[in-house]
Amino acid sequence: MIGSALKPLASEGSYFQLYDYSSISNSGDKEFAKYLTIEIGVAVIPVSAFYSSGRDEKVVRFCFAKKEKTLAAAGALLRRNIT
């Protein structure tokens, strides 16, 4: 998200975008996803959920298949709380 400390990872086009949060927190991705969802109000998917090994690279997945109003609100919450 522009204006937040989340670092976007390259994407070839999708309704999803991966973000590295390693400069923000040492928490595992499941814990960080819970934090964003419960404390900040923006739901994300921990990428470790897609690996049978459970490997955790401090990356979360955002879905952008949302209304523009919803995306703007999420962006504002992230910029205000994740700097």
Backbone hydrogen bonds, N-H to C=O, Kabsch-Sander energy under -0.5 kcal/mol:
donor,donor_aa,acceptor,acceptor_aa,energy
4,S,1,M,-2.2
5,A,82,I,-1.6
7,K,20,D,-2.5
9,L,18,L,-2.4
17,Q,62,F,-2.2
19,Y,60,V,-2.6
20,D,7,K,-3.2
21,Y,58,K,-2.2
22,S,58,K,-0.5
24,I,21,Y,-2.3
25,S,21,Y,-1.8
32,F,28,G,-2.7
33,A,29,D,-2.4
34,K,30,K,-2.1
35,Y,31,E,-2.3
36,L,32,F,-2.7
37,T,33,A,-2.4
38,I,34,K,-3.2
39,E,35,Y,-2.2
40,I,35,Y,-1.2
40,I,36,L,-0.5
41,G,36,L,-1.5
42,V,36,L,-2.2
45,I,61,R,-2.3
47,V,59,V,-1.8
49,A,46,P,-1.6
50,F,47,V,-2.2
51,Y,48,S,-1.7
54,G,51,Y,-1.1
57,E,55,R,-0.5
60,V,19,Y,-2.4
61,R,45,I,-2.7
62,F,17,Q,-2.8
64,F,15,Y,-3.7
65,A,15,Y,-0.6
66,K,64,F,-2.1
71,L,67,K,-2.2
72,A,68,E,-2.5
73,A,69,K,-2.0
74,A,70,T,-2.3
75,G,71,L,-2.7
76,A,72,A,-2.2
77,L,73,A,-2.2
78,L,74,A,-2.4
79,R,75,G,-2.7
80,R,76,A,-2.1
81,N,77,L,-1.7
82,I,78,L,-3.1
83,T,81,N,-0.6
